């Protein structure tokens, strides 16, 4: 090859080399998109710590993610239930507080942190206010009791509420939730349907009631199975936070976990004797004498009011041989049943109802009926 030909070849190579490099880059990007550009992610959670423009975010899955709010990031404040970002208020970084709920959007860094270009905020006080409004609505328009019958054909549920029967009518718009086997928290309840509700379930419904309160057209329903345990304490383990009871119905010991959320009360002897006398006569316990009355003359209120005034006790107050009634979760393979409510001082009641009927007639009115969804149990 002469020098002139070699020169032309080298010149052609130099011309096409940049094109070859660009093509190689494009092929590499197609083969590995993640390497071509940082991933854009979204994350929901609550602010646990603030430090300048950095947030420590606790996700709904329990993980902790560091968020670096970028200069010029869009920060918006949404009211609970609000969906349209067009009506959201623009806020500043200084407006963020610990406990606020946020949704961040940005680039996922190599160390797992997020470089946020957008932060959507629901203020903690706004959420608390909405929760109080929801609780008030459940208390005003809700009813709770023990499921007696479910008729799928008509979409009706018969509830036993204190000494009366309430008919819960459902519609195609009724929404259903079911409590988790090891929790009585509304937040842990999952979507359900009418077919998931069974006799013996605890159920609470919210909707429009008839004038006499005997029927309710349900907008929302939450239900779950919560066993009753009643009998004598065989052991108390403060280290494990458990109490073991020889259940009079199942005829076997049942170990129940006591937590800081467990409500623990004790009946005064005279109150327990009064309830026992009514059970012996075949009547359910009467509502508190000072319960206010509705326009129909029926007591408005139930044993919740009475038990709410009883002194609280602790695990240390429970003794071997003491009679108790316990409403608990079902428990799971990895977690024992958790006590929702523990009631001591019930020896006369167990004597009056040794077969266990006393627990259902007595415990049902004040178990889940007194705590509307949204409240911590």
C-alpha positions as CSV (number, residue, x, y, z in Angstrom):
1,X,0.0,0.0,0.0
2,X,1.5,3.4,-1.0
3,X,1.6,6.3,1.4
4,X,-1.3,8.1,-0.3
5,X,-3.6,5.0,0.1
6,X,-2.6,4.6,3.8
7,X,-3.4,8.3,4.4
8,X,-6.9,7.9,3.0
9,X,-7.5,4.8,5.1
10,X,-6.4,6.5,8.3
11,X,-8.6,9.5,7.5
12,X,-11.7,7.3,6.9
13,X,-11.1,5.5,10.3
14,X,-10.9,8.8,12.1
15,X,-14.1,9.9,10.5
16,X,-16.1,6.8,11.6
17,X,-14.5,6.3,15.0
18,X,-16.8,8.8,16.8
19,X,-19.8,7.2,15.2
20,X,-18.6,3.8,16.4
21,X,-18.2,5.1,20.0
22,X,-21.7,6.6,20.0
23,X,-23.2,3.4,18.7
24,X,-21.4,1.4,21.4
25,X,-22.7,3.7,24.1
26,X,-26.2,3.3,22.8
27,X,-25.9,-0.5,22.7
28,X,-24.6,-0.5,26.3
29,X,-27.4,1.7,27.5
30,X,-30.0,-0.6,25.9
31,X,-28.4,-3.6,27.4
32,X,-28.2,-2.1,30.9
33,X,-30.8,0.7,31.3
34,X,-30.1,1.1,35.0
35,X,-26.5,2.0,34.2
36,X,-27.7,4.6,31.6
37,X,-29.7,6.7,34.1
38,X,-30.4,6.6,37.8
39,X,-33.7,4.9,38.8
40,X,-36.6,7.1,39.7
41,X,-38.4,5.8,42.7
42,X,-41.3,6.7,45.0
43,X,-41.5,6.0,48.7
44,X,-44.2,6.4,51.3
45,X,-43.5,6.8,55.0
46,X,-43.4,9.0,58.1
47,X,-40.6,11.4,59.0
48,X,-38.7,10.2,62.0
49,X,-35.8,12.6,62.0
50,X,-34.9,15.9,60.3
51,X,-31.5,17.3,59.7
52,X,-31.2,20.3,57.4
53,X,-32.4,19.1,54.0
54,X,-32.1,15.4,55.0
55,X,-35.0,13.3,56.2
56,X,-34.9,9.9,57.9
57,X,-38.0,8.2,56.6
58,X,-39.7,5.2,58.2
59,X,-41.5,3.3,55.4
60,X,-44.8,1.6,55.8
61,X,-42.8,-1.7,55.7
62,X,-40.8,-0.7,58.7
63,X,-37.5,0.1,56.9
64,X,-35.6,3.3,57.3
65,X,-34.6,5.3,54.2
66,X,-32.5,8.5,54.1
67,X,-33.9,11.2,51.8
68,X,-31.9,14.1,50.5
69,X,-34.2,16.9,49.5
70,X,-32.6,18.5,46.4
71,X,-32.3,22.2,45.9
72,X,-35.4,23.4,44.0
73,X,-37.4,20.3,44.9
74,X,-41.2,20.7,44.8
75,X,-42.8,20.5,48.2
76,X,-46.6,20.3,48.4
77,X,-49.0,20.0,51.3
78,X,-52.1,17.8,50.8
79,X,-55.1,17.4,53.1
80,X,-56.0,13.8,54.1
81,X,-58.2,12.4,51.4
82,X,-57.2,15.1,48.9
83,X,-56.0,13.6,45.6
84,X,-55.6,16.5,43.2
85,X,-52.1,18.1,43.3
86,X,-53.5,21.2,41.6
87,X,-55.2,22.2,44.8
88,X,-52.2,21.4,47.0
89,X,-50.4,24.2,48.9
90,X,-46.8,25.0,48.2
91,X,-44.7,24.7,51.4
92,X,-41.1,25.2,52.4
93,X,-38.6,22.7,53.8
94,X,-38.9,24.4,57.2
95,X,-42.6,23.4,57.3
96,X,-41.7,19.7,57.6
97,X,-42.0,18.1,61.0
98,X,-41.3,14.8,62.6
99,X,-44.4,12.6,62.4
100,X,-45.5,14.0,59.0
101,X,-46.6,11.5,56.4
102,X,-44.7,12.0,53.1
103,X,-44.4,10.6,49.6
104,X,-41.1,11.3,48.1
105,X,-40.1,10.9,44.4
106,X,-36.6,11.1,43.2
107,X,-33.4,9.3,42.1
108,X,-32.2,6.2,43.9
109,X,-28.6,6.7,44.8
110,X,-26.0,3.9,44.9
111,X,-26.1,3.8,48.7
112,X,-29.9,3.3,48.8
113,X,-30.8,6.8,49.7
114,X,-33.2,8.9,47.6
115,X,-32.4,12.2,46.0
116,X,-35.9,13.7,46.2
117,X,-37.1,16.1,43.5
118,X,-40.7,16.1,45.0
119,X,-42.0,15.7,48.5
120,X,-45.8,15.5,49.0
121,X,-46.7,16.0,52.7
122,X,-49.7,15.2,54.9
123,X,-49.2,17.1,58.2
124,X,-49.4,15.1,61.4
125,X,-52.0,17.4,62.9
126,X,-54.2,17.2,59.7
127,X,-54.2,13.4,60.0
128,X,-55.0,13.5,63.7
129,X,-57.9,15.9,63.1
130,X,-59.3,13.7,60.3
131,X,-59.0,10.6,62.6
132,X,-60.9,12.4,65.3
133,X,-63.7,13.2,62.9
134,X,-63.8,9.6,61.7
135,X,-64.0,8.4,65.2
136,X,-66.8,10.8,66.1
137,X,-68.7,9.6,63.0
138,X,-68.3,5.9,63.9
139,X,-69.4,6.7,67.5
140,X,-72.4,8.6,66.2
141,X,-73.5,6.4,63.3
142,X,-71.9,3.1,64.3
143,X,-73.2,-0.1,66.0
144,X,-71.2,-3.1,67.2
145,X,-71.9,-6.5,68.5
146,X,-71.8,-10.2,67.9
147,X,-72.8,-11.7,64.6
148,X,-75.8,-14.0,65.0
149,X,-76.7,-14.8,61.4
150,X,-75.6,-13.9,57.9
151,X,-78.1,-14.2,55.0
152,X,-76.1,-13.9,51.7
153,X,-79.3,-13.8,49.5
154,X,-80.5,-10.6,51.1
155,X,-77.1,-9.2,52.2
156,X,-78.3,-8.9,55.8
157,X,-76.5,-9.5,59.0
158,X,-78.2,-10.0,62.4
159,X,-76.2,-8.6,65.3
160,X,-76.7,-9.3,69.0
161,X,-76.1,-5.9,70.7
162,X,-76.5,-6.0,74.5
163,X,-80.0,-7.4,75.1
164,X,-81.4,-6.5,71.7
165,X,-81.1,-7.5,68.0
166,X,-80.0,-5.1,65.3
167,X,-80.3,-5.8,61.5
168,X,-77.4,-4.7,59.4
169,X,-78.4,-4.2,55.8
170,X,-75.7,-4.1,53.2
171,X,-75.7,-2.7,49.6
172,X,-73.4,-3.1,46.6
173,X,-71.6,0.1,47.9
174,X,-70.8,-1.4,51.3
175,X,-67.1,-1.7,52.0
176,X,-65.8,-4.6,54.1
177,X,-62.6,-5.1,56.2
178,X,-61.5,-8.0,58.3
179,X,-59.2,-7.8,61.3
180,X,-55.9,-9.7,61.1
181,X,-55.7,-12.9,63.2
182,X,-53.1,-11.4,65.5
183,X,-54.3,-7.8,65.6
184,X,-57.3,-5.7,66.5
185,X,-56.0,-2.6,64.9
186,X,-57.9,-1.0,62.0
187,X,-54.6,-0.3,60.2
188,X,-53.9,-4.1,60.1
189,X,-57.4,-5.0,58.8
190,X,-57.5,-6.2,55.1
191,X,-60.2,-5.9,52.4
192,X,-62.9,-8.5,52.7
193,X,-66.4,-9.4,51.5
194,X,-69.8,-10.4,52.9
195,X,-68.9,-14.1,52.6
196,X,-66.0,-13.6,55.0
197,X,-68.3,-12.8,57.9
198,X,-69.5,-15.6,60.1
199,X,-71.7,-16.2,63.1
200,X,-69.7,-15.5,66.3
201,X,-67.6,-12.7,64.7
202,X,-67.3,-9.4,66.4
203,X,-68.6,-6.8,63.9
204,X,-68.9,-3.1,63.8
205,X,-70.9,-1.2,61.1
206,X,-71.3,2.4,60.2
207,X,-74.2,3.9,58.3
208,X,-77.7,5.4,58.6
209,X,-79.8,4.0,61.4
210,X,-83.5,3.6,61.5
211,X,-85.3,5.9,64.0
212,X,-85.6,3.1,66.6
213,X,-82.1,1.9,66.1
214,X,-83.2,-1.6,65.1
215,X,-81.7,-1.4,61.6
216,X,-78.7,0.2,59.9
217,X,-77.8,0.5,56.3
218,X,-74.1,-0.1,56.4
219,X,-71.6,2.0,54.5
220,X,-68.6,0.3,56.1
221,X,-68.2,-2.9,58.0
222,X,-65.2,-4.3,59.9
223,X,-65.4,-7.8,61.5
224,X,-63.1,-10.4,63.0
225,X,-62.9,-13.4,65.2
226,X,-61.8,-12.7,68.8
227,X,-62.0,-15.7,71.2
228,X,-63.1,-15.5,74.8
229,X,-61.0,-17.1,77.4
230,X,-62.4,-17.5,80.9
231,X,-61.2,-19.5,83.9
232,X,-58.6,-19.6,86.7
233,X,-55.1,-18.3,86.3
234,X,-52.6,-21.1,86.5
235,X,-49.4,-19.0,86.1
236,X,-48.2,-15.5,85.5
237,X,-44.8,-14.9,83.7
238,X,-43.8,-11.2,84.1
239,X,-40.6,-11.8,82.1
240,X,-42.5,-13.1,79.1
241,X,-45.5,-10.8,79.7
242,X,-47.9,-13.7,79.6
243,X,-50.7,-15.2,81.7
244,X,-51.9,-18.8,81.4
245,X,-55.6,-19.6,82.1
246,X,-57.3,-23.0,82.5
247,X,-60.2,-22.2,80.2
248,X,-63.6,-23.5,81.5
249,X,-64.9,-24.1,78.0
250,X,-62.0,-25.6,76.2
251,X,-60.9,-27.5,79.3
252,X,-57.2,-26.8,78.6
253,X,-54.6,-24.1,79.5
254,X,-54.4,-21.1,77.2
255,X,-51.4,-18.7,77.3
256,X,-52.2,-15.1,76.5
257,X,-49.7,-12.3,75.8
258,X,-50.3,-9.1,77.7
259,X,-49.1,-5.9,76.0
260,X,-49.1,-2.2,76.7
261,X,-52.2,-2.0,74.5
262,X,-54.1,-4.6,76.6
263,X,-56.9,-3.1,78.7
264,X,-56.9,-4.5,82.2
265,X,-59.7,-3.9,84.7
266,X,-61.2,-5.4,87.8
267,X,-64.8,-5.6,88.9
268,X,-65.7,-4.6,92.4
269,X,-67.3,-7.5,94.4
270,X,-70.7,-5.9,94.6
271,X,-70.9,-5.3,90.8
272,X,-69.8,-8.8,90.1
273,X,-72.4,-10.2,92.4
274,X,-75.1,-8.1,90.7
275,X,-74.1,-9.3,87.3
276,X,-74.1,-12.9,88.5
277,X,-77.6,-12.6,89.9
278,X,-78.9,-11.5,86.5
279,X,-77.1,-14.3,84.8
280,X,-78.6,-16.8,87.1
281,X,-82.0,-15.4,86.3
282,X,-81.3,-15.8,82.6
283,X,-81.0,-12.1,81.8
284,X,-78.0,-10.4,80.3
285,X,-76.3,-7.7,82.4
286,X,-78.1,-4.4,82.6
287,X,-76.6,-1.2,81.2
288,X,-75.2,1.3,83.8
289,X,-77.9,2.9,85.9
290,X,-76.8,6.4,84.9
291,X,-76.8,5.8,81.2
292,X,-78.7,8.5,79.4
293,X,-81.9,7.6,77.5
294,X,-82.8,8.1,73.9
295,X,-86.1,9.6,72.8
296,X,-87.6,6.1,72.7
297,X,-86.8,5.6,76.4
298,X,-84.2,2.9,75.8
299,X,-80.8,3.3,77.6
300,X,-78.2,4.9,75.4
301,X,-75.0,3.3,76.5
302,X,-73.9,-0.1,77.7
303,X,-71.3,-1.7,80.0
304,X,-68.6,0.3,78.3
305,X,-69.5,3.2,80.4
306,X,-69.3,1.2,83.6
307,X,-66.1,-0.6,82.8
308,X,-64.5,2.6,81.6
309,X,-64.7,3.9,85.1
310,X,-63.2,0.8,86.7
311,X,-59.6,1.0,88.1
312,X,-56.9,-0.3,85.8
313,X,-54.7,-3.2,87.0
314,X,-51.4,-4.5,85.7
315,X,-49.9,-7.9,85.1
316,X,-48.3,-7.7,88.5
317,X,-51.8,-7.5,90.1
318,X,-52.9,-10.9,88.6
319,X,-52.4,-13.8,90.9
320,X,-52.4,-17.6,90.5
321,X,-55.9,-18.9,91.2
322,X,-57.7,-15.7,90.3
323,X,-60.7,-15.9,88.0
324,X,-60.5,-13.8,84.8
325,X,-62.3,-13.2,81.6
326,X,-60.2,-12.3,78.6
327,X,-61.0,-11.1,75.1
328,X,-58.0,-11.8,72.8
329,X,-56.9,-12.1,69.2
330,X,-56.8,-15.5,67.5
331,X,-53.0,-15.6,67.5
332,X,-50.9,-17.2,64.8
333,X,-48.2,-19.8,64.4
334,X,-45.5,-17.3,65.2
335,X,-47.4,-15.2,67.8
336,X,-49.6,-16.2,70.8
337,X,-53.0,-14.7,71.3
338,X,-52.8,-11.1,72.5
339,X,-55.1,-9.9,75.2
340,X,-57.4,-7.0,74.2
341,X,-59.2,-6.8,77.5
342,X,-58.6,-8.6,80.8
343,X,-61.2,-8.5,83.5
344,X,-60.6,-9.7,87.0
345,X,-62.9,-10.1,89.9
346,X,-65.3,-12.3,88.0
347,X,-65.5,-15.3,90.3
348,X,-69.3,-14.9,90.9
349,X,-69.9,-14.6,87.1
350,X,-68.0,-17.8,86.3
351,X,-69.9,-19.6,89.1
352,X,-73.3,-18.3,87.8
353,X,-72.3,-19.3,84.2
354,X,-69.9,-22.3,84.4
355,X,-70.5,-23.3,80.8
356,X,-69.1,-20.1,79.4
357,X,-72.3,-18.3,78.3
358,X,-71.6,-15.5,80.7
359,X,-68.5,-14.4,78.8
360,X,-70.3,-13.8,75.5
361,X,-73.3,-12.1,77.1
362,X,-71.1,-10.0,79.3
363,X,-68.0,-9.4,77.2
364,X,-69.5,-8.7,73.8
365,X,-71.0,-5.3,74.5
366,X,-67.8,-3.8,75.7
367,X,-65.2,-5.5,73.6
368,X,-64.8,-4.1,70.1
369,X,-68.1,-2.2,70.1
370,X,-66.6,0.5,72.2
371,X,-63.6,1.1,70.0
372,X,-64.5,2.4,66.5
373,X,-62.1,1.6,63.6
374,X,-59.3,4.0,63.5
375,X,-58.7,3.8,67.3
376,X,-55.9,1.8,68.6
377,X,-57.1,-1.2,70.4
